[in-house]
Every structure is written in structure tokens, then in C-alpha cells.
């Protein structure tokens, strides 16, 4: 019965039934991971000597005053804590985090154009965390990630590896829809990252499946193309959680020839999960 159900889900994806392969062992998973180069030491910048206001600036030859020293740029705001008197993000549970996200106005343009924030949906104790890019028009209207045709395909992809949507947790890099579905900007992803990091800490999944180039680059902190990110096991910085990268369902709807590659990614994710659980 299970094989027949899986056959139907694979047909919905446009993929023929696969022949199972031997699961990966923990050693094989570690061998598949890319070796991270050791960071090069960075010399600490020299501290500039303070300039007394009472001393006149030196004069150049001919009587002209030398230009004043350049002003030190103001530091970037700390986005790891909510503004004002809001509680520390690290103290929030999922319900409290959802409330803070709903009131977030860190990205003025997104806050002004959204219908509502799209926090995430699914099992808060899930072993699988699926992370996409940003809400679209229908997600913005309904307040739920991955609805419509892309959501239906994602459901079929998960079901093909015997995973029900309600068994996973699904979220996005951004909690607000960018106007006209444009790509998220780096500063927007940075503003939203503390919310996502807290979600990951609270859900504490065993594996993250990230869909789409922009989501993968933002999550892993890289500008590598999707082709080079697929087919290997990444580790989320700071947590060590395994991360598998695959195509976004919306892309697969436009480019069905790559569904077979997505199926290979899903099989890898399932093998990694089995190795992690074992």
C-alpha cells in the first residue's frame, strides 16, 4: 500500500518510481560534507590616537589649513534584539515570537506593503524544517507559507519521501512579501534572520531542507550558485544541523525537466535523516 501511494506522489511530481539505495552511514554523511578551510588570522586594526579639540589643525605650506580627520562611521544597528522595550528574542517561545514578528517594522517598505506577516506553519516538534525564500501574493493574503500550486508540489515532494506536511515545519527567510514578488534584499534578510534563528532554536529540527537559490545563499551565508550547493551535506553555522539544498517548487513548475534532480536531493535528505537518527 505504501509503495502504491509513493508511486502516485512521484507521478504527481513527474518522476518515475525509484529503486531504493543503501542508506548512508554516519561516516558516509561526514565524508559527503565539504571541508571548511581554517580561517586566516586577521590582524586587529590599530586604534587611532585621540585628537584634542583644543589643538589647532596643522597648516600646510603656504598657510592653508590641513583637512580635518575623517569622521568614524556610525556602527550598524544590532538586529539581534527587538527595538524599544520589546523582550529579548532569546526569551520568546513560538507564540511570543509570532507576536513580535507581526509587529515588526524593521524593513519600512515591507511593513508598509504587506497584508500580514507569514510566520510559519506545521509541527513545532518536527524533525524536518523546510525553509523557503519569501511569501508570495497568496501567502501574503492567507498568512501561510507555500500555498497554491507551489505548495501543492511541495506537498507531493514531501509525500514522496513518506513525509506529511503536518509532520514538518515550514517557514521562510523573510516573513513579509516583497513588493511585486521581487527578490529579498540582503539587508531585509539580515533584519529577519534573528526571527528565523529563534524559530530554528525552538523547533530544533534534525534536518533542514532549504528550497531555492536565494534561501540557500541567505541561510548558509554564501553566494555560491545552486548547482554547486546541491548534492552535498551542509552544516548550519553555529548549530551543526545538516542542511540539504534543492530547487524551489515554483522553479520546478516552470522547469519540470529538473524534477528528477529534485528527487535525487530528496532521497539524499532522507538518507541523511536516517543516518542522523541511527
C-alpha positions as CSV (number, residue, x, y, z in Angstrom):
1,X,0.0,0.0,0.0
2,X,2.8,2.4,0.9
3,X,4.6,1.7,-2.4
4,X,1.4,2.4,-4.3
5,X,1.0,5.7,-2.5
6,X,4.5,6.7,-3.2
7,X,4.1,5.8,-6.9
8,X,1.1,8.2,-7.1
9,X,3.1,11.0,-5.4
10,X,6.0,10.5,-7.7
11,X,3.7,10.6,-10.7
12,X,2.4,14.0,-9.4
13,X,6.0,15.2,-9.4
14,X,6.6,13.8,-12.9
15,X,9.2,11.3,-11.6
16,X,9.2,7.5,-12.2
17,X,9.4,5.2,-9.2
18,X,12.9,4.9,-7.9
19,X,14.8,1.9,-6.7
20,X,16.0,2.3,-3.1
21,X,19.6,2.6,-2.4
22,X,21.6,1.5,0.6
23,X,21.2,4.2,3.4
24,X,24.1,6.4,4.2
25,X,26.0,5.6,7.3
26,X,27.1,8.4,9.6
27,X,30.6,8.0,8.3
28,X,29.4,8.4,4.7
29,X,27.4,11.5,5.7
30,X,30.5,13.1,7.2
31,X,32.5,12.2,4.1
32,X,30.0,14.0,1.9
33,X,30.4,17.2,3.8
34,X,32.7,19.8,2.3
35,X,35.9,20.5,4.3
36,X,35.8,24.1,5.7
37,X,39.2,25.9,5.3
38,X,40.7,27.1,8.5
39,X,40.1,30.9,8.9
40,X,43.1,33.1,8.3
41,X,44.1,35.2,11.3
42,X,43.1,38.8,10.9
43,X,45.2,41.5,12.4
44,X,43.4,43.8,14.8
45,X,43.1,47.4,13.4
46,X,45.3,49.9,15.1
47,X,43.4,52.3,17.5
48,X,43.6,55.9,16.2
49,X,45.2,58.4,18.6
50,X,42.5,60.8,20.0
51,X,42.6,64.4,18.7
52,X,42.3,67.1,21.2
53,X,39.7,69.8,20.3
54,X,41.9,72.5,21.9
55,X,44.8,72.0,19.4
56,X,44.5,73.8,16.1
57,X,44.8,71.7,13.0
58,X,48.3,71.7,11.3
59,X,48.7,74.1,8.5
60,X,50.1,73.2,5.1
61,X,52.9,75.1,3.4
62,X,51.6,78.5,2.3
63,X,49.2,79.0,5.2
64,X,46.3,76.6,4.2
65,X,44.8,74.5,6.9
66,X,45.0,70.7,6.6
67,X,41.6,69.0,6.2
68,X,40.1,67.6,9.4
69,X,40.3,63.9,10.1
70,X,37.5,61.8,8.6
71,X,34.7,61.0,10.9
72,X,34.3,57.4,12.2
73,X,31.2,55.8,10.6
74,X,28.4,55.0,12.9
75,X,28.0,51.3,13.8
76,X,25.3,49.3,12.2
77,X,22.2,48.7,14.4
78,X,22.1,45.5,16.4
79,X,19.2,43.5,14.9
80,X,19.7,40.6,17.3
81,X,17.4,42.3,19.8
82,X,13.9,43.9,19.2
83,X,13.8,47.7,19.3
84,X,12.4,49.7,22.1
85,X,11.2,47.9,25.2
86,X,10.4,44.6,23.4
87,X,11.5,41.4,25.2
88,X,14.8,39.7,24.3
89,X,14.3,37.4,21.3
90,X,16.1,34.6,23.1
91,X,13.4,34.5,25.8
92,X,10.5,34.1,23.5
93,X,8.5,31.0,22.8
94,X,6.9,30.4,19.4
95,X,3.7,32.3,20.3
96,X,5.6,35.2,21.7
97,X,7.9,35.2,18.7
98,X,4.9,35.2,16.3
99,X,3.5,38.3,18.1
100,X,6.8,40.2,17.8
101,X,7.1,39.2,14.1
102,X,3.6,40.5,13.5
103,X,4.5,43.9,14.9
104,X,8.0,44.1,13.2
105,X,8.7,47.2,11.2
106,X,12.5,46.8,10.7
107,X,12.0,46.9,6.9
108,X,9.9,50.0,6.3
109,X,8.9,49.1,2.7
110,X,7.9,45.6,3.6
111,X,5.9,46.7,6.7
112,X,4.1,49.3,4.6
113,X,3.1,47.0,1.7
114,X,2.4,43.7,3.4
115,X,-1.1,42.4,4.2
116,X,0.2,40.4,7.1
117,X,3.3,38.6,8.2
118,X,3.8,34.9,7.3
119,X,5.4,33.4,10.4
120,X,5.4,29.6,9.6
121,X,3.2,26.6,9.9
122,X,3.5,22.9,10.9
123,X,4.6,20.8,13.8
124,X,6.7,22.7,16.3
125,X,8.4,19.5,17.4
126,X,9.2,18.5,13.8
127,X,12.4,16.7,12.8
128,X,12.2,18.3,9.3
129,X,12.3,22.1,8.8
130,X,11.6,23.3,5.3
131,X,12.8,26.9,4.6
132,X,11.9,28.9,1.5
133,X,12.6,32.4,0.3
134,X,9.7,34.8,1.0
135,X,5.9,34.9,0.9
136,X,4.1,35.4,-2.4
137,X,0.8,37.2,-3.1
138,X,-1.4,34.2,-2.0
139,X,0.8,33.6,1.1
140,X,0.6,37.3,2.0
141,X,-3.2,37.1,1.7
142,X,-3.6,33.9,3.7
143,X,-0.8,34.2,6.2
144,X,0.6,30.7,5.4
145,X,3.8,29.7,3.5
146,X,3.7,27.6,0.4
147,X,0.1,27.6,-0.7
148,X,-1.2,27.5,-4.3
149,X,0.4,25.4,-7.0
150,X,3.9,25.6,-5.5
151,X,2.5,24.5,-2.1
152,X,0.8,21.5,-3.8
153,X,4.0,20.5,-5.4
154,X,5.9,20.8,-2.2
155,X,3.3,18.6,-0.5
156,X,3.8,16.0,-3.3
157,X,7.6,16.2,-2.8
158,X,7.4,15.6,0.9
159,X,4.8,12.8,0.5
160,X,7.2,11.1,-2.0
161,X,9.6,10.5,0.9
162,X,6.7,9.4,3.2
163,X,6.5,12.8,5.0
164,X,3.2,14.5,5.6
165,X,3.2,18.3,5.5
166,X,1.9,18.4,9.1
167,X,4.9,16.3,10.2
168,X,7.3,19.1,9.1
169,X,7.6,22.8,9.9
170,X,7.6,25.2,7.0
171,X,9.0,28.8,7.2
172,X,10.7,31.4,5.0
173,X,13.8,33.5,5.1
174,X,11.5,36.6,5.0
175,X,8.3,36.9,7.0
176,X,6.9,39.6,4.7
177,X,6.1,39.6,1.0
178,X,8.5,41.8,-1.1
179,X,6.5,44.1,-3.4
180,X,5.8,42.6,-6.8
181,X,7.5,39.4,-5.6
182,X,10.9,40.9,-6.1
183,X,14.0,39.1,-4.7
184,X,14.6,39.8,-1.0
185,X,17.4,42.3,-0.4
186,X,20.4,41.4,1.7
187,X,19.5,43.9,4.4
188,X,16.0,42.5,4.6
189,X,17.2,39.0,5.1
190,X,19.6,40.3,7.8
191,X,16.8,42.1,9.5
192,X,14.7,38.9,9.5
193,X,17.4,36.5,10.4
194,X,17.1,36.8,14.2
195,X,13.4,35.7,13.9
196,X,14.4,32.7,11.8
197,X,17.3,31.8,14.1
198,X,15.0,31.7,17.1
199,X,12.5,29.6,15.2
200,X,15.2,27.1,14.4
201,X,16.3,27.1,18.1
202,X,12.8,26.5,19.3
203,X,11.8,23.8,16.8
204,X,15.3,22.2,17.0
205,X,14.9,20.0,13.8
206,X,17.1,17.1,12.9
207,X,17.5,18.3,9.3
208,X,16.8,21.5,7.3
209,X,15.6,21.2,3.7
210,X,16.1,24.6,2.1
211,X,14.4,25.2,-1.3
212,X,15.7,27.8,-3.8
213,X,18.9,29.6,-4.5
214,X,18.1,32.8,-2.6
215,X,17.0,30.9,0.5
216,X,20.1,28.7,0.4
217,X,22.5,31.5,0.0
218,X,20.9,33.6,2.8
219,X,20.8,30.6,5.2
220,X,24.3,29.4,4.6
221,X,25.9,32.8,4.1
222,X,27.3,32.2,0.6
223,X,27.0,33.5,-2.9
224,X,27.7,30.1,-4.5
225,X,25.2,29.0,-7.3
226,X,22.5,26.5,-6.6
227,X,24.2,23.9,-8.8
228,X,27.2,23.8,-6.5
229,X,25.2,23.7,-3.3
230,X,23.1,20.7,-4.3
231,X,24.2,17.1,-3.8
232,X,26.1,17.6,-0.6
233,X,25.5,17.9,3.2
234,X,26.0,21.4,4.6
235,X,26.1,22.3,8.3
236,X,24.2,25.3,9.6
237,X,26.8,27.6,11.1
238,X,26.5,27.8,14.9
239,X,24.3,24.7,15.2
240,X,25.8,22.0,13.1
241,X,22.4,21.0,11.8
242,X,22.5,19.2,8.5
243,X,21.2,21.2,5.5
244,X,20.2,19.8,2.2
245,X,19.6,22.2,-0.8
246,X,17.2,21.7,-3.6
247,X,15.1,23.6,-6.1
248,X,12.1,25.8,-5.2
249,X,8.8,24.2,-6.2
250,X,7.9,27.4,-8.1
251,X,11.0,26.9,-10.2
252,X,10.1,23.2,-10.8
253,X,6.7,24.2,-12.1
254,X,8.5,26.4,-14.7
255,X,11.3,23.9,-15.4
256,X,9.8,20.4,-15.0
257,X,12.9,18.8,-16.5
258,X,14.8,19.4,-13.2
259,X,12.2,17.5,-11.2
260,X,14.5,14.4,-11.5
261,X,17.3,16.3,-9.8
262,X,15.0,17.5,-7.1
263,X,14.0,13.9,-6.5
264,X,17.7,13.0,-6.0
265,X,18.0,15.8,-3.4
266,X,15.0,14.4,-1.6
267,X,16.5,10.9,-1.5
268,X,19.8,12.4,-0.1
269,X,17.8,14.2,2.6
270,X,16.0,11.1,3.6
271,X,19.3,9.1,3.7
272,X,20.9,11.8,5.8
273,X,17.9,11.8,8.2
274,X,18.2,8.1,8.6
275,X,21.9,8.4,9.4
276,X,21.3,11.2,11.9
277,X,18.5,9.1,13.6
278,X,20.6,6.0,13.6
